[in-house]
């Protein structure tokens, strides 16, 4: 690289955005999840040309629009006013206007009520156009080190303990990396529940403040992560939890014996049997009895 090339700078704020008339349609525009530079030129062009920009929170969206000098008419569309605001947006679309839908951060419809608006638009024959871009679940998945060939975004778990456990039990055997959103104040409790239901040995990773100044990815087993956050101060920022697929079931008796002895070296006998049951699909009581036999025979 030449010295001149090294000194060259580009001011994004002065980039000319081509503002072309948009066809009447509902445009689903992905916005940055933290770093305002993470937006595509196509997204800026769409926001600058839309007749109306529907925002999850107009105050949050105003920061982004002002950052790029975009001055468009905005309106609020969120879970608390969807029943009232939705028909107005549909009316605007049927009247030949272009509407850009954005969330506070990331891709619209991911944990927000936008799917209702899209469903209504499709039923009425209104064109829906995705403008792809940032996504917190995908950002966390790619940096987690966990398998990404098959994954399931499970959103937020229920806040009530019983409902949360039921949901986790439903997801226990899903052969995919699981991705969740969680609030910082519930993170420790949720990780504890995951370790109990999904298995303390299951690999996982916590993504926090992704794309922001204090971005953090913390990998580990669910047990280790639960123990860390149980002792740590309540973290700040947006949280994404990635949990690896179920561990492969162990086939042979000798493999199961080795697993039981390995687990019993780190935890009480009953808990070791429970963990082995989750990892192998075996029965806890049978594994518990087998572990006692191994210990009596001097295996551990």
Buried (B, 14 or more C-beta within 10 A) or exposed (E): EEEEEEEEEEEEEEEEBEBEEBEBBBBBBBBBBBEEEBBBEBBBBBBBBBBBBBBBEBEBBEEBBEBBEBEBEBBBBBEEEBEEBBEBBBEBBEEEBBBBBBBBBBBBBBBBBBEBBBEBBEEEEBEBBBBEBBBBBBBBBEBBEBBEEEBBBBEBBEEEEEEBBEBBEEBBEBEBBBBBBBEBEBBBBBBBBBBBBBBBBBBBBBBBBBBBEEBEBBBBBBBBBBBBBEEEEEBEBBBBBBBBBBBEEBEEEEEBBBBBBBBBEEBEBEBBBBBBBBBBEBEBEEBBEBBBEBBEEEEB
